[in-house]
Amino acid sequence: MDLYFAYLSTYSQKTLLGLYERGVEFTPHLVDLTDPDARAEYHKLYPFGKVPLLIREDGRMIPESSIILEYIDTSTDGGPFLIPKDPELSRRVRFLDRMCDLYLNDPVVSLIFESWKPTEQQNLEMMQKASEKIGIMYRFMEDQLQDREFLAGDAFSMADCSALPVLYYAKSFAPFAESPNIQSYWDRQSKRDAFLRVKAEAEPYITAVMGER
Ligand SMILES: N[C@@H](CCC(=O)N[C@@H](CS)C(=O)NCC(=O)O)C(=O)O
């Protein structure tokens, strides 16, 4: 299998985390989203231009981080399942995965892009709205993480693959000071081998664009 990804991309990190957790082998293809020529080349392969993208041995493309994780869960042996077989648990994992992607990742990425602009060009109203959305999501996650080891229950899942990379960026903009359940979740789960590996691989790229954090 071939994986096209970018280390700076939270959705790529989410996918890498799932692949590492499950010990799935793949051929990595780094896409440099900061290079217009590399982007143009990648658009020829995948016209939507989004990473991550998995290409199976038979050449079939599997885009979208959650769909990639679902695919590797059902098509490869070994490692814990990222999406439980129990229908109710599975629904909860997929729901929390959606919540993290839509209501945490999107505002965090907006804040990251705005923060790269010179201060006088930053859209303060948009940044305020993004911070409010993050606050709503933190309160939701605080509630979810009450008495839970992992975001969706008592086992690591796709929901944690979605949450951890974005929390890694989010904590710079919105610290967990008033979110003790998120803080202790972060303290526990960010030490996982697979996440430490994603972080170690991504950090040089993150530091290059965002500085030491
Ligand atoms: N829903 C997609 C989102 C993927 C996505 O937005 N990737 C970003 C990087 S985090 C990207 O490829 N951006 C490049 C672009 O939009 O041109 C997923 O879950 O994989």
The ligand as an SDF file (V2000), in Angstrom:
LIG
                    3D

 20 19  0  0  0  0  0  0  0  0999 V2000
  -11.6720   15.2030    5.0690 N   0  0  0  0  0  0  0  0  0  0  0  0
  -10.2910   15.0170    4.6750 C   0  0  0  0  0  0  0  0  0  0  0  0
   -9.5300   16.3090    4.9470 C   0  0  0  0  0  0  0  0  0  0  0  0
   -8.1270   16.2680    4.3630 C   0  0  0  0  0  0  0  0  0  0  0  0
   -7.4950   17.6540    4.3580 C   0  0  0  0  0  0  0  0  0  0  0  0
   -8.1860   18.6870    4.4610 O   0  0  0  0  0  0  0  0  0  0  0  0
   -6.1820   17.6760    4.2180 N   0  0  0  0  0  0  0  0  0  0  0  0
   -5.4750   18.9460    4.1440 C   0  0  0  0  0  0  0  0  0  0  0  0
   -4.2430   18.9100    5.0360 C   0  0  0  0  0  0  0  0  0  0  0  0
   -4.6840   18.7050    6.7360 S   0  0  0  0  0  0  0  0  0  0  0  0
   -4.9950   19.1470    2.7180 C   0  0  0  0  0  0  0  0  0  0  0  0
   -4.7460   18.2050    2.0110 O   0  0  0  0  0  0  0  0  0  0  0  0
   -4.8750   20.4020    2.2870 N   0  0  0  0  0  0  0  0  0  0  0  0
   -4.3400   20.7120    0.9820 C   0  0  0  0  0  0  0  0  0  0  0  0
   -5.3050   21.4520    0.1360 C   0  0  0  0  0  0  0  0  0  0  0  0
   -6.4570   21.6750    0.5550 O   0  0  0  0  0  0  0  0  0  0  0  0
   -4.9200   21.8210   -0.9690 O   0  0  0  0  0  0  0  0  0  0  0  0
   -9.7080   13.8220    5.4560 C   0  0  0  0  0  0  0  0  0  0  0  0
  -10.2560   13.4480    6.5010 O   0  0  0  0  0  0  0  0  0  0  0  0
   -8.7380   13.2150    4.9720 O   0  0  0  0  0  0  0  0  0  0  0  0
  1  2  1  0
  2  3  1  0
  2 18  1  0
  3  4  1  0
  4  5  1  0
  5  6  2  0
  5  7  1  0
  7  8  1  0
  8  9  1  0
  8 11  1  0
  9 10  1  0
 11 12  2  0
 11 13  1  0
 13 14  1  0
 14 15  1  0
 15 16  2  0
 15 17  1  0
 18 19  2  0
 18 20  1  0
M  END
$$$$
